[in-house]
Amino acid sequence: MARADDVTVLTGATGFVGSLVLERLLARGAPVAALVRADDDAGARRRLEQLALRTWGDADVVADVEVLAADVERARLGLAPEAYDALAARAGAVVHCAASVRFDLALDNAHAINVDGTERMVELAEHARTRGAAGRFVHVSTAYVHGRARGLAREAGPVEEPAFRNTYERTKHRAERVVERLEGAAIVRPSIVVGDSRTGWTSSFNVVYVPLRALVTGVLEVVPAPADAILDLVPVDHVVDAVCGLLDDPSIAGVVQAVSGRLAPTMEEFARLAYAHAGRPMTPCVPAAAEQIGIYAPYVDVWARFEFARAAGLGVRPVPIEQLVPLLLDHAAAAAWGRRHVLRPSPLLSSTAV
């Protein structure tokens, strides 16, 4: 049972997914302690206020958030022993969104952030339980812990360690092994996270947005992918739905994949919709051209469909790609593909704010 002074401890609040988990928690009136990398608490608050200004246009949105300078790579998160103990004693829930999502990071560096950082947050949850707090733990991973799997990539898998595309996948897979030791912990595995399912809004124009922009502006003269490869996209609000659904029901443990599943399009289907919305003619799919998109090239060569089962029980419903593509492209155009800020409604305006 939640206690009056319990807080949700959140990492990654200045990142894309983490900031919108924060948004949802604020809309609900939930007390939050955000762990932000900075030299001191004042610097951590400045970083979160800058995020609030860029996202909602109002630094006061985060006025009631407890902000602590912390480093997930350090023992006790870099906190003094008494501060660490005090935080653990109030940690009714821990949501771990912080990670490096770089695909080209050296293994040691990726391991320090994604694996060691997860270890430190699991330790906090374990310590919380010794201090009488509930210690609910929700970890944001990735569906690509399945690596280069083919066929149906199940929530219960992968059974054996797969072949990985990069250090990001490898270290997120290792991080899940750390989380599994914590009884009752939940893991959310998003596929490629894109804009909001209702507005297309995003603050992150990487991964699929990079080749998408090149396609619709004519920089790429062909579709740099096999026609029948699978492109699984998930709107960011669906990831937040899964995270908050798991916070609401601590009895649910294990993996929940936040994905499109059987609704995921092929590369050709996705490209055809994007070209049509941009008013451009379809071009051929040429797998050999994938080298033109650099570090994103391995993700045009995906042959797994991710199982979508448990997220449905949390109220998550995949959006048909025909509805999603126009929203993503219209917002990208409005935001000049990340060069211009487009604000979201303040989460404090309504309990249903998105």
N, C-alpha and C positions, 0 to 999 in steps of 0.2 A: 504494500500500500504506500502511495506517495505521501511524503511528509511535507510540512509547510515550507521548510527551508531547502527542499530538494531542488537541484538545478539539472538541466541537460547540458552536459559538457560537450562542446562541439569543436572539432578541428576542421580546418579547411574553409572557414567562414569567409575568407577573402577570395576563394576560388569560385568557379561557375556553379557547380552542383552545391557546394557547401553554403554559398551565399543564398541560394534559394531554399535550402533546408532552413537556414536562419530566418528567411522571410516567412516561411510557413509557421515556424515556431512563434515568431513575433505576432503574426496574425491571430494565433490562438491565445496569446497572452501568457505563453510559457516562459518561465525564468530560464535564462541561458547564461552559461559561462563559456565565452569563446576563447580558445587558446590560439594566440596569434604570434607568429615569429617576429620578434623585435628585441631591441636592446633592453627595454624597460616597459612597464605597464602604460606609461604615457605614449610611448611610440607605438605600442600595440593598438591603443585606442585610436590614435591618428590614422593608422592603416585601415581600421574598420570604418572610421568615419569617412575616409576617402572612398572606400568601397560603397558606402551608403550614398554619398553624393553622386558617384558615377551611375549607380543603379536606380535609385529612387529620387535623386535630386534633393535630398534632405538628410543632413547628418544626424538630426534629432531622432530619426528612426531607430538608431541604435543606442539612444541615450540610456535606456534601462538595461542594456546588456552589460554583464560583468565581463570585462576584458582583461586577460592575463597574458603577459609576455611569457611565452613558453617555447620550447624546442623539443619536438617529438624524438629527436635523435639523441637526446641527452638523458642520463639517469634522472629519475624523478621529474622529467620534462624540464629540467633546468630550474625547477622551483626550490626554494628553501624548504627544509624538512617540515617545518610547521605549516607552511602554506600548502604543501603537497598533502599533508594529513588532513588539513581543513577542507581542501577541495574534495578529497576522496570521501570524507564523511558526509558530503552533501550531494554526491554524484548519483542522483536517482537514475540517470541514464547517461550513456556515452555514445556519441555518434562520431565515427572516425571517417572523415571525408578527405583529410589531407593526404596527398601523394604527389609524386612526380609522375606526370603523364608524358614525359618526353620519351620518344622511341629510340633516341640515339645516345642515351646516357650510358656511360661505362657501368659495367655490372656492379662494381663496388659502390659507386655512388647511388645507383638505383636501389641497391640492397639496403644501404644506410637509411634511405628515406622510406621506402615502401615496406621493408621487412622489419628493420630495427625500430622504425617509427611505430609500426603496428604493435610490436612487442611492448614498447613503452606504454601504449594506450591500453593494452590488455592487462598489463601490470597495474595500471590505475584502477581498472574495473575490479580486478582481484582484490586490491587493497580496499576499495570501496566496500566490498562485501565483508571484509573483516571489521570495518568500521560501522556496520549496521545499515549501510545504504544498499539499495536494490542492485545497483551495478548493471542494469540492462545495457547490452552492448550491441550496436548495429554498425557494421563495417561495410563501406562502399568499395567493392572490388571491380571486376570487369568480366563480362562474358568471354573475353578473349583469353582467360586462363585455360580455355580449351585448345589454345594454340592452333595448329594446322589440322584440327580434326575434320573429318568428313561425316556426312550423314546427320543424325540427330544428336546434338550436344546437350546432354541431359543435366538437369539441376543436381542430380546425385553424382555427377561425374566432374572431371574426368577420373576414371578409375586408376589409370596409369598416367605418369607424367608424359604429356605430349611433346611434340616438337614445337618450339616457340619461334615466333618471328623476330623477337627483340627482347631486350632486358626488361622492358616494361611488363610484358606478359609473364616472363619468368619470375620476376620479383613479386608480382601481384599473386601468382600461384603460390609462392612460398609464404606470402603474408596470410593467405587463407589457412594454411596449415597451423600458423600461430594462433589464429582466432579459434580454430576448432578445439583447442584445449580448454576454452572457457565455456563451461556448461551453460546452455541456454542462449548462447550468442547467435546472432543472425547476420547473414551476409547478403548484400544486395549486389547483383551482377548486372550492370547496364551493358548494352551493346554500344554503338556509337551514339553519343549523346548530342542531340540537336536542339533547336529552339522549342519554345512552348507550343503545346498542341492546339492552343486556341488563338495565339497571336503570332507565332513564329519567333517571338523575342528570344534573343540570345546575346550574351556578352562575349562569347567565345567563337571566333571565326577561324578555327583551325580544323584539322582532320578533313571531313567531307567537304567543308566549305572551300578549301583551297582548290581542289580540282573542279568543284562545281562552278566556282567563279570563272575559272579558265575555260570551261566548256561554254557557258552561256555568253561569254564575251568574245568567243572566237579565238582565244589564245591557243587553245588546244583544237587541232583540226580534226581529230578523231577521238572516240571514246577509248581511253587507255586501259581497257579491261576486257576480260572474256565476257561475251554477251550473257552467258548463263551463270556467272558467278553471283553470289548472294550479297546483298547490301542490307544489313540489319541496322535500322536507325530507331532510336527511342527518344521521344520528346522529354525534355528535362523535367517537366512537371510530373511525368509518370514515374521517374526515378524518385522524386520527392514524395509522391504518393506512396510508393513502396516503403521508403524509409520511415515515414510518419505512421503508416499502417502498422509497421512492426513495433514502433514505439507504443502505439495504442494497445497492442496485444502481445505482451511479453511471453505468452505461452508458445508463440511461434518461433521456432529455432531453425537453424540450418540455412540453406541457400534459397534465395528467391531471385530468379532471373527477370530483370526488367528489360524486355526485348520486344521486337515485333513478331518473332516466331514465324508461324506459317504465312503471315501477311507481309513478311520482308520481300521486297522486290528483287528481281535480277538486276544486274548492272544495266542491261539494255532497257528494261522497263523504266528504271529510274531516269536514265539519260533521256529517253523519249519524252517523259513527262516534263523534265526540266527544259529541254529544247522547245517543246510546244508552248510552255508558259512564257519563254523568252522570245517566242516568235522566230525561232531559227530552225532550219531543216535538220533532221536527224543525220548523223554521220556514222560511219562504220565503227564497230567495236574492234580494236586492234590490240590484243594482249601485249605485243612486243613494245608498244608505246608507253607502258606503265612506268618505264624508267624516267619519263618526263615529269613525274610528280614526286620524285625523290623518296623521302622517308615514308610517304603514305602508300607507296607502290604495293607493299605486301597485303594491304587491305582491299585491293581490287581482285584478290586471288583467294576468296573465302568460299568454301564449299560445304560449310556446316549450317544447318538451321538450328537455332537455339530453342530448346524446349521452353514453352511458355505455359506454365501450369499454376504455380502457387501464387503468382502476382494477381491472378484473376480473383482469388479469395480476398485480396486486399482492395478490391475495387478498381484495379488497373485494367483498362481496355485498350488494346492497340488501335492506332488510328490508321485507316487506309491511306496508303501512300499517295493516292490521288488527291486527298484532302490536305496532306501535309506539305507536299512539294510547293504549291503556290504560296502557302504561308511562309515557308522558309525563304523563298526567293523574294517575296515582297518585303519582308523585314530586312533581308540582306541589302536590298536596294535602298531602303529608307535609311539604313545605317551606313550606307556607302561601304559595305563589306568590312565594317569595324572601324572605319576612319571617323565616323560621326556617332556620338552617343545618342541613343534613343532610350528614354527613361521608361521604367515600369511604374505602375501605380504603387503608391506606398502601401506596405503590408498593414499599416495602422489604420488605413481608411475603412477597411471592412474585414470581418473574420473570414470572408471568402476571397480576399485579394489573392491574385496570382503573381 
